[in-house]
Amino acid sequence: MAAIAKEFNTLLSKGTFTYSPDLPPSSKALKGMLVFAIKVDSTYKACLVIKGCAQRLGWDYNKTFSPVAHSASLQLVVAISVRNGITLFAADFTAAFLNRLLEEEIYMEQPDGWIAPPEHQGLYLKLVKSLYGLKQAGQVWYKCLSLALIELGFVCFNSNNCVFMQQHNNTGLIILVVHVDNLTSAASNNAVWDSFCTELNAKYELKNLGHAKEILGLEITQDPKAGTALITQNRYIKDLA
């Protein structure tokens, strides 16, 4: 119940939905469900997901494509960090998909187990912002994040829409790889990285994870003095055993 309450409060704080007693003409309420998981730190997580498989093209979604980082992009950033003797950093966003206003009008039913005040029980949820499970959720978030990075002075690589670079003579270099809500970066120093995270956090809630120890399930050990970076999957192999 604590995990459900936390998810409910997160959605409320983000202004993700409002309650509606009725559906507009021709509208269809999509179903939703609560998905549960146990995180790496053994804490429980609940996530409200809408069943986007029932969405109708041209009615409640249009374009859906969203780029994600290729493995070569991550290898590029690691290679740049080793070549230039700079540090790898990592960060991720809190409830990334809940940050952008929806253009479409979408309604959903309250799922089993959902916590709602007595006066709102049985009502429809009208989505104000994007939600996990929507066909367009990934694209909506990518547009949101890429615009924020450009506003902060980053330039997107022409050959790869998930790699961004910011370089100033006074502040140093940051090269970012974006994989949905995860950021992996090669940055000149701690001060440059921390300053960037503070600026971006002012736009969207961000967790600065400091020096990168794990990248999308890959464990990384960097030794700037030796000029090496070791990438392994020990934990993944142990989980398979």
Contacts in CASP RR format, 6 or more apart in sequence:
PFRMAT RR
TARGET T0000
AUTHOR 0000-0000-0000
METHOD contacts of the structure
MODEL  1
MAAIAKEFNTLLSKGTFTYSPDLPPSSKALKGMLVFAIKVDSTYKACLVI
KGCAQRLGWDYNKTFSPVAHSASLQLVVAISVRNGITLFAADFTAAFLNR
LLEEEIYMEQPDGWIAPPEHQGLYLKLVKSLYGLKQAGQVWYKCLSLALI
ELGFVCFNSNNCVFMQQHNNTGLIILVVHVDNLTSAASNNAVWDSFCTEL
NAKYELKNLGHAKEILGLEITQDPKAGTALITQNRYIKDLA
2 44 0 8 1.000
3 36 0 8 1.000
3 44 0 8 1.000
3 45 0 8 1.000
3 46 0 8 1.000
4 34 0 8 1.000
4 46 0 8 1.000
4 113 0 8 1.000
4 114 0 8 1.000
4 115 0 8 1.000
5 115 0 8 1.000
6 46 0 8 1.000
7 34 0 8 1.000
7 45 0 8 1.000
7 46 0 8 1.000
7 47 0 8 1.000
7 48 0 8 1.000
8 48 0 8 1.000
8 114 0 8 1.000
8 115 0 8 1.000
10 94 0 8 1.000
10 95 0 8 1.000
10 98 0 8 1.000
11 17 0 8 1.000
11 48 0 8 1.000
11 98 0 8 1.000
14 95 0 8 1.000
14 98 0 8 1.000
14 99 0 8 1.000
14 129 0 8 1.000
15 98 0 8 1.000
15 128 0 8 1.000
15 129 0 8 1.000
16 98 0 8 1.000
16 127 0 8 1.000
16 128 0 8 1.000
16 129 0 8 1.000
16 131 0 8 1.000
17 108 0 8 1.000
17 125 0 8 1.000
17 126 0 8 1.000
17 127 0 8 1.000
17 128 0 8 1.000
17 129 0 8 1.000
17 131 0 8 1.000
18 125 0 8 1.000
18 126 0 8 1.000
18 128 0 8 1.000
19 116 0 8 1.000
19 120 0 8 1.000
19 123 0 8 1.000
19 124 0 8 1.000
19 125 0 8 1.000
19 126 0 8 1.000
20 107 0 8 1.000
20 123 0 8 1.000
20 124 0 8 1.000
20 125 0 8 1.000
20 126 0 8 1.000
21 123 0 8 1.000
21 124 0 8 1.000
22 124 0 8 1.000
23 29 0 8 1.000
23 107 0 8 1.000
23 124 0 8 1.000
24 105 0 8 1.000
27 105 0 8 1.000
27 107 0 8 1.000
28 54 0 8 1.000
28 56 0 8 1.000
28 60 0 8 1.000
28 107 0 8 1.000
29 107 0 8 1.000
29 108 0 8 1.000
29 109 0 8 1.000
29 124 0 8 1.000
30 50 0 8 1.000
30 51 0 8 1.000
30 52 0 8 1.000
30 54 0 8 1.000
30 55 0 8 1.000
30 60 0 8 1.000
30 106 0 8 1.000
30 107 0 8 1.000
30 108 0 8 1.000
30 109 0 8 1.000
31 50 0 8 1.000
31 51 0 8 1.000
31 54 0 8 1.000
31 108 0 8 1.000
31 109 0 8 1.000
31 111 0 8 1.000
32 48 0 8 1.000
32 49 0 8 1.000
32 50 0 8 1.000
32 51 0 8 1.000
32 108 0 8 1.000
32 109 0 8 1.000
32 111 0 8 1.000
33 48 0 8 1.000
33 49 0 8 1.000
33 51 0 8 1.000
33 111 0 8 1.000
33 112 0 8 1.000
34 46 0 8 1.000
34 47 0 8 1.000
34 48 0 8 1.000
34 49 0 8 1.000
34 111 0 8 1.000
34 112 0 8 1.000
34 113 0 8 1.000
34 114 0 8 1.000
35 46 0 8 1.000
35 47 0 8 1.000
35 48 0 8 1.000
35 49 0 8 1.000
36 44 0 8 1.000
36 45 0 8 1.000
36 46 0 8 1.000
36 47 0 8 1.000
37 44 0 8 1.000
37 45 0 8 1.000
37 47 0 8 1.000
38 44 0 8 1.000
38 45 0 8 1.000
39 45 0 8 1.000
47 132 0 8 1.000
48 111 0 8 1.000
48 114 0 8 1.000
48 131 0 8 1.000
48 132 0 8 1.000
49 131 0 8 1.000
49 132 0 8 1.000
49 133 0 8 1.000
50 106 0 8 1.000
50 108 0 8 1.000
50 127 0 8 1.000
50 131 0 8 1.000
50 132 0 8 1.000
50 133 0 8 1.000
50 134 0 8 1.000
51 133 0 8 1.000
52 133 0 8 1.000
52 134 0 8 1.000
52 135 0 8 1.000
55 61 0 8 1.000
55 106 0 8 1.000
55 134 0 8 1.000
55 135 0 8 1.000
59 104 0 8 1.000
60 104 0 8 1.000
60 105 0 8 1.000
60 106 0 8 1.000
61 104 0 8 1.000
61 134 0 8 1.000
61 135 0 8 1.000
61 136 0 8 1.000
62 136 0 8 1.000
63 136 0 8 1.000
63 139 0 8 1.000
64 135 0 8 1.000
64 136 0 8 1.000
64 138 0 8 1.000
64 139 0 8 1.000
65 139 0 8 1.000
66 138 0 8 1.000
66 139 0 8 1.000
66 141 0 8 1.000
66 142 0 8 1.000
66 180 0 8 1.000
67 142 0 8 1.000
67 161 0 8 1.000
67 162 0 8 1.000
68 162 0 8 1.000
68 179 0 8 1.000
68 180 0 8 1.000
69 162 0 8 1.000
69 163 0 8 1.000
69 177 0 8 1.000
69 178 0 8 1.000
69 179 0 8 1.000
69 184 0 8 1.000
70 160 0 8 1.000
70 162 0 8 1.000
73 160 0 8 1.000
73 162 0 8 1.000
73 163 0 8 1.000
73 177 0 8 1.000
74 177 0 8 1.000
74 179 0 8 1.000
74 184 0 8 1.000
74 215 0 8 1.000
74 216 0 8 1.000
74 218 0 8 1.000
76 163 0 8 1.000
76 177 0 8 1.000
77 88 0 8 1.000
77 163 0 8 1.000
77 175 0 8 1.000
77 176 0 8 1.000
77 177 0 8 1.000
77 184 0 8 1.000
77 185 0 8 1.000
77 186 0 8 1.000
78 88 0 8 1.000
78 186 0 8 1.000
78 220 0 8 1.000
78 229 0 8 1.000
78 231 0 8 1.000
80 86 0 8 1.000
80 175 0 8 1.000
80 186 0 8 1.000
81 87 0 8 1.000
81 88 0 8 1.000
81 186 0 8 1.000
81 222 0 8 1.000
81 229 0 8 1.000
82 222 0 8 1.000
82 227 0 8 1.000
82 228 0 8 1.000
82 229 0 8 1.000
84 173 0 8 1.000
84 186 0 8 1.000
85 224 0 8 1.000
85 227 0 8 1.000
86 173 0 8 1.000
86 186 0 8 1.000
86 187 0 8 1.000
86 188 0 8 1.000
86 189 0 8 1.000
86 224 0 8 1.000
87 186 0 8 1.000
87 187 0 8 1.000
87 189 0 8 1.000
87 190 0 8 1.000
87 193 0 8 1.000
87 211 0 8 1.000
87 222 0 8 1.000
87 224 0 8 1.000
88 184 0 8 1.000
88 185 0 8 1.000
88 186 0 8 1.000
88 211 0 8 1.000
88 212 0 8 1.000
88 215 0 8 1.000
88 220 0 8 1.000
88 222 0 8 1.000
88 229 0 8 1.000
89 184 0 8 1.000
89 185 0 8 1.000
89 186 0 8 1.000
89 187 0 8 1.000
89 193 0 8 1.000
89 208 0 8 1.000
89 209 0 8 1.000
89 210 0 8 1.000
89 211 0 8 1.000
89 212 0 8 1.000
90 182 0 8 1.000
90 183 0 8 1.000
90 184 0 8 1.000
90 185 0 8 1.000
90 209 0 8 1.000
90 210 0 8 1.000
90 211 0 8 1.000
90 212 0 8 1.000
90 213 0 8 1.000
90 214 0 8 1.000
90 215 0 8 1.000
91 182 0 8 1.000
91 183 0 8 1.000
91 185 0 8 1.000
91 197 0 8 1.000
91 200 0 8 1.000
91 206 0 8 1.000
91 207 0 8 1.000
91 208 0 8 1.000
91 209 0 8 1.000
91 210 0 8 1.000
92 181 0 8 1.000
92 182 0 8 1.000
92 183 0 8 1.000
92 206 0 8 1.000
92 207 0 8 1.000
92 209 0 8 1.000
93 99 0 8 1.000
93 145 0 8 1.000
93 181 0 8 1.000
93 204 0 8 1.000
93 205 0 8 1.000
93 206 0 8 1.000
93 207 0 8 1.000
94 205 0 8 1.000
94 206 0 8 1.000
94 207 0 8 1.000
95 205 0 8 1.000
96 141 0 8 1.000
96 145 0 8 1.000
96 180 0 8 1.000
96 181 0 8 1.000
96 204 0 8 1.000
97 130 0 8 1.000
97 131 0 8 1.000
97 132 0 8 1.000
97 134 0 8 1.000
97 137 0 8 1.000
97 138 0 8 1.000
97 140 0 8 1.000
97 141 0 8 1.000
97 181 0 8 1.000
98 129 0 8 1.000
98 130 0 8 1.000
98 131 0 8 1.000
99 129 0 8 1.000
99 130 0 8 1.000
99 141 0 8 1.000
99 144 0 8 1.000
99 204 0 8 1.000
100 129 0 8 1.000
100 130 0 8 1.000
100 140 0 8 1.000
100 141 0 8 1.000
100 143 0 8 1.000
100 144 0 8 1.000
101 128 0 8 1.000
101 129 0 8 1.000
102 127 0 8 1.000
102 128 0 8 1.000
102 129 0 8 1.000
102 130 0 8 1.000
102 140 0 8 1.000
104 136 0 8 1.000
105 126 0 8 1.000
106 126 0 8 1.000
106 127 0 8 1.000
106 134 0 8 1.000
107 124 0 8 1.000
107 125 0 8 1.000
107 126 0 8 1.000
107 127 0 8 1.000
108 124 0 8 1.000
108 125 0 8 1.000
108 127 0 8 1.000
108 131 0 8 1.000
109 124 0 8 1.000
109 125 0 8 1.000
110 116 0 8 1.000
110 121 0 8 1.000
110 122 0 8 1.000
110 123 0 8 1.000
110 124 0 8 1.000
110 125 0 8 1.000
116 122 0 8 1.000
116 123 0 8 1.000
127 134 0 8 1.000
130 136 0 8 1.000
130 137 0 8 1.000
130 138 0 8 1.000
130 140 0 8 1.000
130 141 0 8 1.000
131 137 0 8 1.000
134 140 0 8 1.000
138 180 0 8 1.000
141 180 0 8 1.000
141 181 0 8 1.000
142 178 0 8 1.000
144 204 0 8 1.000
145 178 0 8 1.000
145 204 0 8 1.000
146 156 0 8 1.000
146 161 0 8 1.000
146 164 0 8 1.000
146 178 0 8 1.000
148 200 0 8 1.000
148 203 0 8 1.000
148 204 0 8 1.000
149 156 0 8 1.000
149 164 0 8 1.000
149 176 0 8 1.000
149 178 0 8 1.000
149 200 0 8 1.000
150 156 0 8 1.000
152 166 0 8 1.000
152 196 0 8 1.000
152 199 0 8 1.000
152 200 0 8 1.000
153 166 0 8 1.000
154 164 0 8 1.000
154 165 0 8 1.000
154 166 0 8 1.000
154 174 0 8 1.000
154 176 0 8 1.000
155 164 0 8 1.000
155 165 0 8 1.000
155 166 0 8 1.000
156 163 0 8 1.000
156 164 0 8 1.000
157 163 0 8 1.000
157 164 0 8 1.000
157 165 0 8 1.000
162 177 0 8 1.000
162 178 0 8 1.000
162 179 0 8 1.000
163 175 0 8 1.000
163 176 0 8 1.000
163 177 0 8 1.000
163 178 0 8 1.000
164 175 0 8 1.000
164 176 0 8 1.000
164 178 0 8 1.000
165 173 0 8 1.000
165 174 0 8 1.000
165 175 0 8 1.000
165 176 0 8 1.000
166 173 0 8 1.000
166 174 0 8 1.000
166 176 0 8 1.000
166 196 0 8 1.000
167 173 0 8 1.000
167 174 0 8 1.000
171 188 0 8 1.000
171 192 0 8 1.000
171 195 0 8 1.000
172 188 0 8 1.000
172 189 0 8 1.000
172 192 0 8 1.000
173 186 0 8 1.000
173 187 0 8 1.000
173 188 0 8 1.000
173 192 0 8 1.000
174 185 0 8 1.000
174 186 0 8 1.000
174 187 0 8 1.000
174 188 0 8 1.000
174 192 0 8 1.000
174 193 0 8 1.000
174 196 0 8 1.000
175 185 0 8 1.000
175 186 0 8 1.000
175 187 0 8 1.000
176 183 0 8 1.000
176 184 0 8 1.000
176 185 0 8 1.000
177 183 0 8 1.000
177 184 0 8 1.000
177 185 0 8 1.000
179 216 0 8 1.000
182 215 0 8 1.000
182 216 0 8 1.000
184 212 0 8 1.000
184 215 0 8 1.000
184 216 0 8 1.000
185 193 0 8 1.000
185 212 0 8 1.000
187 193 0 8 1.000
187 196 0 8 1.000
190 210 0 8 1.000
193 208 0 8 1.000
193 210 0 8 1.000
194 208 0 8 1.000
197 206 0 8 1.000
197 208 0 8 1.000
200 206 0 8 1.000
201 208 0 8 1.000
211 222 0 8 1.000
212 220 0 8 1.000
212 222 0 8 1.000
213 219 0 8 1.000
213 220 0 8 1.000
213 221 0 8 1.000
214 220 0 8 1.000
215 231 0 8 1.000
217 233 0 8 1.000
217 235 0 8 1.000
217 236 0 8 1.000
218 231 0 8 1.000
218 232 0 8 1.000
218 233 0 8 1.000
219 231 0 8 1.000
219 232 0 8 1.000
219 233 0 8 1.000
219 234 0 8 1.000
219 235 0 8 1.000
220 229 0 8 1.000
220 230 0 8 1.000
220 231 0 8 1.000
220 232 0 8 1.000
221 229 0 8 1.000
221 230 0 8 1.000
221 232 0 8 1.000
222 228 0 8 1.000
222 229 0 8 1.000
222 230 0 8 1.000
223 229 0 8 1.000
223 230 0 8 1.000
END
